[in-house]
Amino acid sequence: MKYLIVIEKTDNGFSAYVPDLPGCIAAGDTVEETEELMQGAIAMHIRGMREDGLEIPPPSIFKEVDVAVR
């Protein structure tokens, strides 16, 4: 499965979340570290949902768009 992650700059590094998996978050010093931590967080989050008998939401489809600003 592929889930969209949103990575945001913070005062002391980066934080990330998964819109399709509320409560699934991670934080790191670099974008790369945050992305790696999110992979583990997603896997752990889904395992926990399965253990609790919850339905795993399918990944939403997202598309980037180019915006011309004049």
PyMOL Python script that loads the backbone (N, CA, C, O; Angstrom):
from pymol import cmd

cmd.read_pdbstr("""\
ATOM      1  N   MET A   1       0.833  -1.182   0.000  1.00  0.00           N
ATOM      2  CA  MET A   1       0.000   0.000   0.000  1.00  0.00           C
ATOM      3  C   MET A   1       0.872   1.236   0.000  1.00  0.00           C
ATOM      4  O   MET A   1       1.980   1.237   0.536  1.00  0.00           O
ATOM      5  N   LYS A   2       0.358   2.279  -0.604  1.00  0.00           N
ATOM      6  CA  LYS A   2       1.058   3.562  -0.601  1.00  0.00           C
ATOM      7  C   LYS A   2       0.134   4.610  -0.010  1.00  0.00           C
ATOM      8  O   LYS A   2      -0.952   4.861  -0.531  1.00  0.00           O
ATOM      9  N   TYR A   3       0.573   5.218   1.079  1.00  0.00           N
ATOM     10  CA  TYR A   3      -0.183   6.294   1.717  1.00  0.00           C
ATOM     11  C   TYR A   3       0.553   7.606   1.523  1.00  0.00           C
ATOM     12  O   TYR A   3       1.782   7.656   1.556  1.00  0.00           O
ATOM     13  N   LEU A   4      -0.213   8.664   1.321  1.00  0.00           N
ATOM     14  CA  LEU A   4       0.349  10.000   1.252  1.00  0.00           C
ATOM     15  C   LEU A   4       0.782  10.421   2.645  1.00  0.00           C
ATOM     16  O   LEU A   4       0.028  10.256   3.604  1.00  0.00           O
ATOM     17  N   ILE A   5       1.979  10.961   2.767  1.00  0.00           N
ATOM     18  CA  ILE A   5       2.405  11.560   4.026  1.00  0.00           C
ATOM     19  C   ILE A   5       2.634  13.046   3.778  1.00  0.00           C
ATOM     20  O   ILE A   5       3.085  13.448   2.706  1.00  0.00           O
ATOM     21  N   VAL A   6       2.322  13.841   4.772  1.00  0.00           N
ATOM     22  CA  VAL A   6       2.548  15.284   4.707  1.00  0.00           C
ATOM     23  C   VAL A   6       3.674  15.592   5.683  1.00  0.00           C
ATOM     24  O   VAL A   6       3.572  15.309   6.876  1.00  0.00           O
ATOM     25  N   ILE A   7       4.745  16.172   5.162  1.00  0.00           N
ATOM     26  CA  ILE A   7       5.899  16.534   5.987  1.00  0.00           C
ATOM     27  C   ILE A   7       5.953  18.054   6.080  1.00  0.00           C
ATOM     28  O   ILE A   7       5.926  18.756   5.069  1.00  0.00           O
ATOM     29  N   GLU A   8       6.029  18.544   7.306  1.00  0.00           N
ATOM     30  CA  GLU A   8       6.058  19.979   7.540  1.00  0.00           C
ATOM     31  C   GLU A   8       7.301  20.363   8.327  1.00  0.00           C
ATOM     32  O   GLU A   8       7.744  19.625   9.207  1.00  0.00           O
ATOM     33  N   LYS A   9       7.852  21.512   8.007  1.00  0.00           N
ATOM     34  CA  LYS A   9       9.001  22.059   8.738  1.00  0.00           C
ATOM     35  C   LYS A   9       8.516  22.573  10.086  1.00  0.00           C
ATOM     36  O   LYS A   9       7.475  23.224  10.174  1.00  0.00           O
ATOM     37  N   THR A  10       9.277  22.276  11.136  1.00  0.00           N
ATOM     38  CA  THR A  10       8.980  22.783  12.470  1.00  0.00           C
ATOM     39  C   THR A  10      10.160  23.642  12.932  1.00  0.00           C
ATOM     40  O   THR A  10      11.144  23.794  12.207  1.00  0.00           O
ATOM     41  N   ASP A  11      10.058  24.191  14.117  1.00  0.00           N
ATOM     42  CA  ASP A  11      11.141  25.020  14.652  1.00  0.00           C
ATOM     43  C   ASP A  11      12.433  24.238  14.859  1.00  0.00           C
ATOM     44  O   ASP A  11      13.524  24.805  14.793  1.00  0.00           O
ATOM     45  N   ASN A  12      12.310  22.923  15.112  1.00  0.00           N
ATOM     46  CA  ASN A  12      13.521  22.144  15.403  1.00  0.00           C
ATOM     47  C   ASN A  12      13.649  20.877  14.553  1.00  0.00           C
ATOM     48  O   ASN A  12      14.313  19.925  14.966  1.00  0.00           O
ATOM     49  N   GLY A  13      13.035  20.852  13.393  1.00  0.00           N
ATOM     50  CA  GLY A  13      13.142  19.683  12.516  1.00  0.00           C
ATOM     51  C   GLY A  13      11.944  19.576  11.602  1.00  0.00           C
ATOM     52  O   GLY A  13      11.546  20.548  10.960  1.00  0.00           O
ATOM     53  N   PHE A  14      11.367  18.378  11.549  1.00  0.00           N
ATOM     54  CA  PHE A  14      10.241  18.122  10.662  1.00  0.00           C
ATOM     55  C   PHE A  14       9.249  17.209  11.367  1.00  0.00           C
ATOM     56  O   PHE A  14       9.631  16.372  12.185  1.00  0.00           O
ATOM     57  N   SER A  15       7.980  17.378  11.043  1.00  0.00           N
ATOM     58  CA  SER A  15       6.959  16.466  11.541  1.00  0.00           C
ATOM     59  C   SER A  15       6.137  15.991  10.351  1.00  0.00           C
ATOM     60  O   SER A  15       6.099  16.642   9.307  1.00  0.00           O
ATOM     61  N   ALA A  16       5.477  14.844  10.524  1.00  0.00           N
ATOM     62  CA  ALA A  16       4.708  14.274   9.422  1.00  0.00           C
ATOM     63  C   ALA A  16       3.451  13.609   9.956  1.00  0.00           C
ATOM     64  O   ALA A  16       3.385  13.190  11.112  1.00  0.00           O
ATOM     65  N   TYR A  17       2.457  13.524   9.080  1.00  0.00           N
ATOM     66  CA  TYR A  17       1.227  12.814   9.405  1.00  0.00           C
ATOM     67  C   TYR A  17       0.658  12.194   8.135  1.00  0.00           C
ATOM     68  O   TYR A  17       1.069  12.518   7.021  1.00  0.00           O
ATOM     69  N   VAL A  18      -0.298  11.296   8.336  1.00  0.00           N
ATOM     70  CA  VAL A  18      -0.948  10.590   7.231  1.00  0.00           C
ATOM     71  C   VAL A  18      -2.428  10.977   7.256  1.00  0.00           C
ATOM     72  O   VAL A  18      -3.140  10.580   8.178  1.00  0.00           O
ATOM     73  N   PRO A  19      -2.910  11.739   6.271  1.00  0.00           N
ATOM     74  CA  PRO A  19      -4.318  12.140   6.282  1.00  0.00           C
ATOM     75  C   PRO A  19      -5.290  10.961   6.366  1.00  0.00           C
ATOM     76  O   PRO A  19      -6.350  11.087   6.979  1.00  0.00           O
ATOM     77  N   ASP A  20      -4.955   9.837   5.773  1.00  0.00           N
ATOM     78  CA  ASP A  20      -5.840   8.669   5.774  1.00  0.00           C
ATOM     79  C   ASP A  20      -5.792   7.874   7.073  1.00  0.00           C
ATOM     80  O   ASP A  20      -6.643   7.012   7.293  1.00  0.00           O
ATOM     81  N   LEU A  21      -4.821   8.145   7.934  1.00  0.00           N
ATOM     82  CA  LEU A  21      -4.658   7.394   9.181  1.00  0.00           C
ATOM     83  C   LEU A  21      -4.554   8.381  10.348  1.00  0.00           C
ATOM     84  O   LEU A  21      -3.455   8.631  10.843  1.00  0.00           O
ATOM     85  N   PRO A  22      -5.679   8.944  10.793  1.00  0.00           N
ATOM     86  CA  PRO A  22      -5.635   9.922  11.881  1.00  0.00           C
ATOM     87  C   PRO A  22      -4.880   9.383  13.097  1.00  0.00           C
ATOM     88  O   PRO A  22      -5.091   8.250  13.528  1.00  0.00           O
ATOM     89  N   GLY A  23      -4.005  10.216  13.631  1.00  0.00           N
ATOM     90  CA  GLY A  23      -3.211   9.836  14.794  1.00  0.00           C
ATOM     91  C   GLY A  23      -1.873   9.217  14.456  1.00  0.00           C
ATOM     92  O   GLY A  23      -1.060   8.969  15.347  1.00  0.00           O
ATOM     93  N   CYS A  24      -1.633   8.964  13.182  1.00  0.00           N
ATOM     94  CA  CYS A  24      -0.359   8.377  12.752  1.00  0.00           C
ATOM     95  C   CYS A  24       0.599   9.520  12.435  1.00  0.00           C
ATOM     96  O   CYS A  24       0.452  10.202  11.421  1.00  0.00           O
ATOM     97  N   ILE A  25       1.586   9.723  13.314  1.00  0.00           N
ATOM     98  CA  ILE A  25       2.505  10.851  13.182  1.00  0.00           C
ATOM     99  C   ILE A  25       3.939  10.417  13.470  1.00  0.00           C
ATOM    100  O   ILE A  25       4.178   9.358  14.051  1.00  0.00           O
ATOM    101  N   ALA A  26       4.875  11.245  13.058  1.00  0.00           N
ATOM    102  CA  ALA A  26       6.288  11.030  13.373  1.00  0.00           C
ATOM    103  C   ALA A  26       6.998  12.372  13.261  1.00  0.00           C
ATOM    104  O   ALA A  26       6.491  13.306  12.641  1.00  0.00           O
ATOM    105  N   ALA A  27       8.172  12.455  13.867  1.00  0.00           N
ATOM    106  CA  ALA A  27       8.980  13.670  13.791  1.00  0.00           C
ATOM    107  C   ALA A  27      10.446  13.278  13.734  1.00  0.00           C
ATOM    108  O   ALA A  27      10.865  12.286  14.332  1.00  0.00           O
ATOM    109  N   GLY A  28      11.224  14.080  12.998  1.00  0.00           N
ATOM    110  CA  GLY A  28      12.651  13.807  12.879  1.00  0.00           C
ATOM    111  C   GLY A  28      13.429  15.079  12.637  1.00  0.00           C
ATOM    112  O   GLY A  28      12.862  16.163  12.501  1.00  0.00           O
ATOM    113  N   ASP A  29      14.741  14.924  12.586  1.00  0.00           N
ATOM    114  CA  ASP A  29      15.627  16.072  12.375  1.00  0.00           C
ATOM    115  C   ASP A  29      15.717  16.474  10.909  1.00  0.00           C
ATOM    116  O   ASP A  29      15.951  17.643  10.601  1.00  0.00           O
ATOM    117  N   THR A  30      15.532  15.508   9.995  1.00  0.00           N
ATOM    118  CA  THR A  30      15.628  15.770   8.559  1.00  0.00           C
ATOM    119  C   THR A  30      14.395  15.207   7.860  1.00  0.00           C
ATOM    120  O   THR A  30      13.658  14.406   8.434  1.00  0.00           O
ATOM    121  N   VAL A  31      14.179  15.631   6.622  1.00  0.00           N
ATOM    122  CA  VAL A  31      13.075  15.087   5.830  1.00  0.00           C
ATOM    123  C   VAL A  31      13.264  13.584   5.665  1.00  0.00           C
ATOM    124  O   VAL A  31      12.311  12.817   5.800  1.00  0.00           O
ATOM    125  N   GLU A  32      14.481  13.167   5.376  1.00  0.00           N
ATOM    126  CA  GLU A  32      14.760  11.747   5.153  1.00  0.00           C
ATOM    127  C   GLU A  32      14.479  10.917   6.408  1.00  0.00           C
ATOM    128  O   GLU A  32      13.864   9.854   6.332  1.00  0.00           O
ATOM    129  N   GLU A  33      14.933  11.409   7.556  1.00  0.00           N
ATOM    130  CA  GLU A  33      14.693  10.694   8.806  1.00  0.00           C
ATOM    131  C   GLU A  33      13.194  10.634   9.106  1.00  0.00           C
ATOM    132  O   GLU A  33      12.686   9.598   9.535  1.00  0.00           O
ATOM    133  N   THR A  34      12.496  11.734   8.881  1.00  0.00           N
ATOM    134  CA  THR A  34      11.063  11.784   9.139  1.00  0.00           C
ATOM    135  C   THR A  34      10.320  10.809   8.235  1.00  0.00           C
ATOM    136  O   THR A  34       9.407  10.118   8.687  1.00  0.00           O
ATOM    137  N   GLU A  35      10.702  10.749   6.966  1.00  0.00           N
ATOM    138  CA  GLU A  35      10.076   9.805   6.032  1.00  0.00           C
ATOM    139  C   GLU A  35      10.306   8.360   6.487  1.00  0.00           C
ATOM    140  O   GLU A  35       9.387   7.542   6.460  1.00  0.00           O
ATOM    141  N   GLU A  36      11.519   8.057   6.897  1.00  0.00           N
ATOM    142  CA  GLU A  36      11.841   6.703   7.367  1.00  0.00           C
ATOM    143  C   GLU A  36      11.034   6.360   8.627  1.00  0.00           C
ATOM    144  O   GLU A  36      10.504   5.255   8.749  1.00  0.00           O
ATOM    145  N   LEU A  37      10.949   7.302   9.548  1.00  0.00           N
ATOM    146  CA  LEU A  37      10.179   7.075  10.767  1.00  0.00           C
ATOM    147  C   LEU A  37       8.691   6.894  10.456  1.00  0.00           C
ATOM    148  O   LEU A  37       8.011   6.105  11.110  1.00  0.00           O
ATOM    149  N   MET A  38       8.188   7.627   9.455  1.00  0.00           N
ATOM    150  CA  MET A  38       6.785   7.495   9.070  1.00  0.00           C
ATOM    151  C   MET A  38       6.492   6.106   8.509  1.00  0.00           C
ATOM    152  O   MET A  38       5.411   5.567   8.745  1.00  0.00           O
ATOM    153  N   GLN A  39       7.422   5.525   7.778  1.00  0.00           N
ATOM    154  CA  GLN A  39       7.211   4.164   7.252  1.00  0.00           C
ATOM    155  C   GLN A  39       6.974   3.200   8.408  1.00  0.00           C
ATOM    156  O   GLN A  39       6.069   2.368   8.349  1.00  0.00           O
ATOM    157  N   GLY A  40       7.775   3.308   9.447  1.00  0.00           N
ATOM    158  CA  GLY A  40       7.595   2.464  10.617  1.00  0.00           C
ATOM    159  C   GLY A  40       6.315   2.791  11.370  1.00  0.00           C
ATOM    160  O   GLY A  40       5.629   1.892  11.857  1.00  0.00           O
ATOM    161  N   ALA A  41       5.994   4.080  11.466  1.00  0.00           N
ATOM    162  CA  ALA A  41       4.785   4.500  12.172  1.00  0.00           C
ATOM    163  C   ALA A  41       3.529   3.986  11.465  1.00  0.00           C
ATOM    164  O   ALA A  41       2.578   3.556  12.118  1.00  0.00           O
ATOM    165  N   ILE A  42       3.529   4.033  10.142  1.00  0.00           N
ATOM    166  CA  ILE A  42       2.375   3.537   9.379  1.00  0.00           C
ATOM    167  C   ILE A  42       2.205   2.036   9.609  1.00  0.00           C
ATOM    168  O   ILE A  42       1.096   1.569   9.868  1.00  0.00           O
ATOM    169  N   ALA A  43       3.289   1.291   9.517  1.00  0.00           N
ATOM    170  CA  ALA A  43       3.220  -0.158   9.724  1.00  0.00           C
ATOM    171  C   ALA A  43       2.704  -0.469  11.130  1.00  0.00           C
ATOM    172  O   ALA A  43       1.850  -1.341  11.293  1.00  0.00           O
ATOM    173  N   MET A  44       3.209   0.228  12.138  1.00  0.00           N
ATOM    174  CA  MET A  44       2.781  -0.003  13.513  1.00  0.00           C
ATOM    175  C   MET A  44       1.313   0.391  13.693  1.00  0.00           C
ATOM    176  O   MET A  44       0.557  -0.311  14.365  1.00  0.00           O
ATOM    177  N   HIS A  45       0.916   1.500  13.100  1.00  0.00           N
ATOM    178  CA  HIS A  45      -0.460   1.973  13.202  1.00  0.00           C
ATOM    179  C   HIS A  45      -1.429   0.946  12.602  1.00  0.00           C
ATOM    180  O   HIS A  45      -2.458   0.630  13.199  1.00  0.00           O
ATOM    181  N   ILE A  46      -1.089   0.431  11.418  1.00  0.00           N
ATOM    182  CA  ILE A  46      -1.950  -0.554  10.757  1.00  0.00           C
ATOM    183  C   ILE A  46      -1.991  -1.853  11.552  1.00  0.00           C
ATOM    184  O   ILE A  46      -3.058  -2.454  11.682  1.00  0.00           O
ATOM    185  N   ARG A  47      -0.856  -2.301  12.087  1.00  0.00           N
ATOM    186  CA  ARG A  47      -0.856  -3.504  12.932  1.00  0.00           C
ATOM    187  C   ARG A  47      -1.781  -3.323  14.133  1.00  0.00           C
ATOM    188  O   ARG A  47      -2.548  -4.222  14.478  1.00  0.00           O
ATOM    189  N   GLY A  48      -1.701  -2.162  14.761  1.00  0.00           N
ATOM    190  CA  GLY A  48      -2.548  -1.876  15.908  1.00  0.00           C
ATOM    191  C   GLY A  48      -4.023  -1.867  15.544  1.00  0.00           C
ATOM    192  O   GLY A  48      -4.853  -2.383  16.293  1.00  0.00           O
ATOM    193  N   MET A  49      -4.355  -1.284  14.400  1.00  0.00           N
ATOM    194  CA  MET A  49      -5.751  -1.266  13.956  1.00  0.00           C
ATOM    195  C   MET A  49      -6.249  -2.692  13.713  1.00  0.00           C
ATOM    196  O   MET A  49      -7.370  -3.039  14.085  1.00  0.00           O
ATOM    197  N   ARG A  50      -5.404  -3.512  13.085  1.00  0.00           N
ATOM    198  CA  ARG A  50      -5.788  -4.916  12.839  1.00  0.00           C
ATOM    199  C   ARG A  50      -6.003  -5.660  14.157  1.00  0.00           C
ATOM    200  O   ARG A  50      -6.976  -6.400  14.303  1.00  0.00           O
ATOM    201  N   GLU A  51      -5.104  -5.464  15.108  1.00  0.00           N
ATOM    202  CA  GLU A  51      -5.234  -6.122  16.414  1.00  0.00           C
ATOM    203  C   GLU A  51      -6.515  -5.705  17.125  1.00  0.00           C
ATOM    204  O   GLU A  51      -7.105  -6.495  17.862  1.00  0.00           O
ATOM    205  N   ASP A  52      -6.945  -4.470  16.906  1.00  0.00           N
ATOM    206  CA  ASP A  52      -8.168  -3.957  17.529  1.00  0.00           C
ATOM    207  C   ASP A  52      -9.417  -4.294  16.712  1.00  0.00           C
ATOM    208  O   ASP A  52     -10.531  -3.934  17.092  1.00  0.00           O
ATOM    209  N   GLY A  53      -9.220  -4.986  15.586  1.00  0.00           N
ATOM    210  CA  GLY A  53     -10.353  -5.375  14.748  1.00  0.00           C
ATOM    211  C   GLY A  53     -10.959  -4.229  13.955  1.00  0.00           C
ATOM    212  O   GLY A  53     -12.113  -4.297  13.531  1.00  0.00           O
ATOM    213  N   LEU A  54     -10.174  -3.175  13.758  1.00  0.00           N
ATOM    214  CA  LEU A  54     -10.660  -2.017  13.011  1.00  0.00           C
ATOM    215  C   LEU A  54     -10.407  -2.186  11.519  1.00  0.00           C
ATOM    216  O   LEU A  54      -9.463  -2.862  11.107  1.00  0.00           O
ATOM    217  N   GLU A  55     -11.247  -1.572  10.731  1.00  0.00           N
ATOM    218  CA  GLU A  55     -11.083  -1.599   9.282  1.00  0.00           C
ATOM    219  C   GLU A  55      -9.943  -0.665   8.890  1.00  0.00           C
ATOM    220  O   GLU A  55      -9.861   0.464   9.373  1.00  0.00           O
ATOM    221  N   ILE A  56      -9.070  -1.141   8.015  1.00  0.00           N
ATOM    222  CA  ILE A  56      -7.948  -0.326   7.541  1.00  0.00           C
ATOM    223  C   ILE A  56      -8.444   0.525   6.376  1.00  0.00           C
ATOM    224  O   ILE A  56      -8.897  -0.016   5.368  1.00  0.00           O
ATOM    225  N   PRO A  57      -8.364   1.850   6.501  1.00  0.00           N
ATOM    226  CA  PRO A  57      -8.837   2.676   5.387  1.00  0.00           C
ATOM    227  C   PRO A  57      -7.916   2.548   4.182  1.00  0.00           C
ATOM    228  O   PRO A  57      -6.693   2.557   4.323  1.00  0.00           O
ATOM    229  N   PRO A  58      -8.507   2.429   3.000  1.00  0.00           N
ATOM    230  CA  PRO A  58      -7.660   2.371   1.806  1.00  0.00           C
ATOM    231  C   PRO A  58      -7.012   3.731   1.571  1.00  0.00           C
ATOM    232  O   PRO A  58      -7.564   4.762   1.956  1.00  0.00           O
ATOM    233  N   PRO A  59      -5.853   3.733   0.946  1.00  0.00           N
ATOM    234  CA  PRO A  59      -5.221   5.019   0.644  1.00  0.00           C
ATOM    235  C   PRO A  59      -6.101   5.840  -0.295  1.00  0.00           C
ATOM    236  O   PRO A  59      -6.678   5.309  -1.243  1.00  0.00           O
ATOM    237  N   SER A  60      -6.195   7.132  -0.023  1.00  0.00           N
ATOM    238  CA  SER A  60      -6.898   8.045  -0.923  1.00  0.00           C
ATOM    239  C   SER A  60      -6.001   8.344  -2.109  1.00  0.00           C
ATOM    240  O   SER A  60      -4.789   8.134  -2.060  1.00  0.00           O
ATOM    241  N   ILE A  61      -6.594   8.821  -3.144  1.00  0.00           N
ATOM    242  CA  ILE A  61      -5.823   9.209  -4.322  1.00  0.00           C
ATOM    243  C   ILE A  61      -5.585  10.708  -4.251  1.00  0.00           C
ATOM    244  O   ILE A  61      -6.525  11.492  -4.118  1.00  0.00           O
ATOM    245  N   PHE A  62      -4.326  11.096  -4.342  1.00  0.00           N
ATOM    246  CA  PHE A  62      -3.956  12.500  -4.305  1.00  0.00           C
ATOM    247  C   PHE A  62      -3.159  12.831  -5.559  1.00  0.00           C
ATOM    248  O   PHE A  62      -2.462  11.976  -6.105  1.00  0.00           O
ATOM    249  N   LYS A  63      -3.264  14.050  -6.000  1.00  0.00           N
ATOM    250  CA  LYS A  63      -2.512  14.498  -7.161  1.00  0.00           C
ATOM    251  C   LYS A  63      -1.957  15.879  -6.876  1.00  0.00           C
ATOM    252  O   LYS A  63      -2.650  16.750  -6.351  1.00  0.00           O
ATOM    253  N   GLU A  64      -0.707  16.062  -7.228  1.00  0.00           N
ATOM    254  CA  GLU A  64      -0.108  17.378  -7.136  1.00  0.00           C
ATOM    255  C   GLU A  64      -0.565  18.203  -8.353  1.00  0.00           C
ATOM    256  O   GLU A  64      -0.796  17.661  -9.434  1.00  0.00           O
ATOM    257  N   VAL A  65      -0.688  19.497  -8.156  1.00  0.00           N
ATOM    258  CA  VAL A  65      -1.044  20.369  -9.267  1.00  0.00           C
ATOM    259  C   VAL A  65      -0.024  21.508  -9.354  1.00  0.00           C
ATOM    260  O   VAL A  65       0.505  21.966  -8.341  1.00  0.00           O
ATOM    261  N   ASP A  66       0.234  21.946 -10.562  1.00  0.00           N
ATOM    262  CA  ASP A  66       1.088  23.101 -10.780  1.00  0.00           C
ATOM    263  C   ASP A  66       0.216  24.349 -10.764  1.00  0.00           C
ATOM    264  O   ASP A  66      -0.862  24.365 -11.359  1.00  0.00           O
ATOM    265  N   VAL A  67       0.678  25.386 -10.090  1.00  0.00           N
ATOM    266  CA  VAL A  67      -0.066  26.632 -10.001  1.00  0.00           C
ATOM    267  C   VAL A  67       0.811  27.761 -10.505  1.00  0.00           C
ATOM    268  O   VAL A  67       1.926  27.960 -10.024  1.00  0.00           O
ATOM    269  N   ALA A  68       0.300  28.494 -11.472  1.00  0.00           N
ATOM    270  CA  ALA A  68       1.019  29.654 -11.991  1.00  0.00           C
ATOM    271  C   ALA A  68       0.562  30.881 -11.218  1.00  0.00           C
ATOM    272  O   ALA A  68      -0.619  31.228 -11.232  1.00  0.00           O
ATOM    273  N   VAL A  69       1.492  31.531 -10.547  1.00  0.00           N
ATOM    274  CA  VAL A  69       1.179  32.734  -9.792  1.00  0.00           C
ATOM    275  C   VAL A  69       1.792  33.926 -10.532  1.00  0.00           C
ATOM    276  O   VAL A  69       2.981  33.944 -10.848  1.00  0.00           O
ATOM    277  N   ARG A  70       0.959  34.894 -10.788  1.00  0.00           N
ATOM    278  CA  ARG A  70       1.450  36.073 -11.527  1.00  0.00           C
ATOM    279  C   ARG A  70       1.458  37.287 -10.664  1.00  0.00           C
ATOM    280  O   ARG A  70       1.840  38.365 -11.119  1.00  0.00           O
TER     281      ARG A  70
END
""", "prot")
cmd.dss("prot")
cmd.show_as("cartoon", "prot")
cmd.util.cbc("prot")
cmd.orient("prot")
